[in-house]
């Protein structure tokens, strides 16, 4: 629920309620994220978003004390709210930034949970900062959070940005509250060659300017890249990393964990790792669906690939996470025709079946609500089908390794095209014939031998 300040003035909560204050507030994931966190703990609570102009912040906070149990704050209120609070947590005071407020014993107490979200992102990836040389790109609010945590953990920090004066100002602020730390500034041309960790707190690379990067290359000793951006989930900066030796993470897990830690502050919520991971996958699903519309101007996701590549299994999971309905083209054809695929092949032959594919691909693609569509292995061999699918759908290739395909097909008995004496040889022949076509027609390509990774990578590929 998104309310204007005027609507918030007359708002009457029906149960325990929390809110996000910001200005302006466009599309925000916070209500859905907090609803998922409430569900994970069984908390009977609501979360709303309120557009609060800067000049109305004091009035909004007064109303919040009466109506709400806690609030989050985003731009431009994180600093402005501090003089209005009764108490401020030390780390939030050091940063001059509050993003969560708890109302306790008639007091409004401010906290910064962005620090906790960032710290837990590094912890999840097994990253230790002590003694490491860290490059921080940016000097705004997110940069201050990352810098503060790095210095508290014993890293040597180098702050870089287009405006060195602003970088110097952030360094001076940090050195004042954390005396004795190793904090430096540098231009992009003077970045130390032995940097081990790179952190991005700039908007460079954020949708819709996804080709932008704050760096053109990574120092060769870099083993970890963290980008606070999560739209896209794989940024241009992250793509510079060698996946064989450099871990990367976008900012979505940080977003989830800062929200979780806000709820811990509000009502002592405790979250299992599995619950947070499940919520993270749902957030990736929501982001994928948003990007499907905003970037690609499509309403459906179509999965192509060789038979046995996992399209149906992956498709069901992607559909559940994005909230789109799932359709398996082969099962859809069987339901419409009242015959199994082997029966259609046996009675009418392959050309007839291919005509049915075109007929039903056209029908499904015309659906207004969109869907996740698992295609048959040969559907995209007909150019007409590819054209129809791409009018409304994003075509993603599940580039499953051949050895995994063979394993998946080893017990299959309903593949008419593989009913040959040497099944392996026929599988290889068809695969080698079709693979170049798959590569040519796909908008995105996902490759991994592990199913769990394929689902995540499919969402991130969008």
URLINJO-V161443 format. One line per field, one symbol per residue. ss: DSSP state (~ for helix, > for strand, _ for the rest). phi: phi as a letter, one per 40 degrees, with the letter a starting at -180 (. if undefined). burial: + if it has 24 or more other ideal C-beta (glycine too) atoms within 12 Angstrom, else -. Layout:
ss=???
phi=???
burial=???
This chain:
ss=_>>>~~~~~~______>>>>>>_______~~~~~~~~~~~~____>>>>>>__~~~~~~~~~~~~~~__>>>>___~~~~_~~~__>>_~~~~~~____>>>>>__>>>>>__~~~~~~~~~~~________>>>>>___~~~~~~~~~~~~___>>>>>___~~~~~~~~~~~~~~_____>>>>_~~~______>>>>_______________________>>>>________~~~~_______>>>__~~~~~~~~~~~~~~~~_____~~~~~~~~~~~~~~~~~~~~~~_____>>>>>______~~~~~~~~~~~~___>>>~~~~~~~~~___~~~~~~~~_~~~~~~~~~~~~~~~~______>>>____~~~_~~~~~~~~~~>>>>>>___~~~~~~~~______~~~____~~~~~~~~~~~~~~~~~~~__>>>____~~~~~~~~~~~_
phi=.bbccccccbcbccadbbabbaacbccbcddccccccdccbgccabbbbbcbcdcbccccccccdcbbcabbbbdbbccccdccccabddcccccfabbabbbbfgbbbcbbcdcccccccccccgcbcdgccbbbchaccccccccdcdcccgccbbcbacbcccccccdccccccbcgccbbbacccbcdccdbbbbbbccchcdcccccacbcabdcccbabbbccbbccbcdccccccccbbcbacccccccccccccccccagcbbcdccccccdcccccccccccdccccfbbbbbbbicdgcgccccdcccccccgccbbcdccccdcccgacddcccccbgcdcccccdcdccccccccccgabbccccbdcccddcccccccbbccbccccddcccdccccbcbbbdcbcbcbccccccccccccdccdcccccbbbbacbddcccccccccc
burial=+++-+--+--+-----+++++++-+--+++++++++++-++-+-++++++++---++--++-+++-+++++++++-++++++-++--++-++-++++++++++----+++++++++++++++----+-+--++++++++++++++++++++++-+++++++-----+--++-++--++--++++++-+--++--+++++++++++++--+--+++--++--++++++++++++++++++++----++++++++++++++++++++++-+-+---+++-++++++++++++++--++-++++++++++++++++++++++-++-++++++++++-------+--++-------++-++++++--++----+++++++++++++--++-+++++++++++++-+-+++-++-----++++--------+--++--++-++--++++++++--+--+++++++++
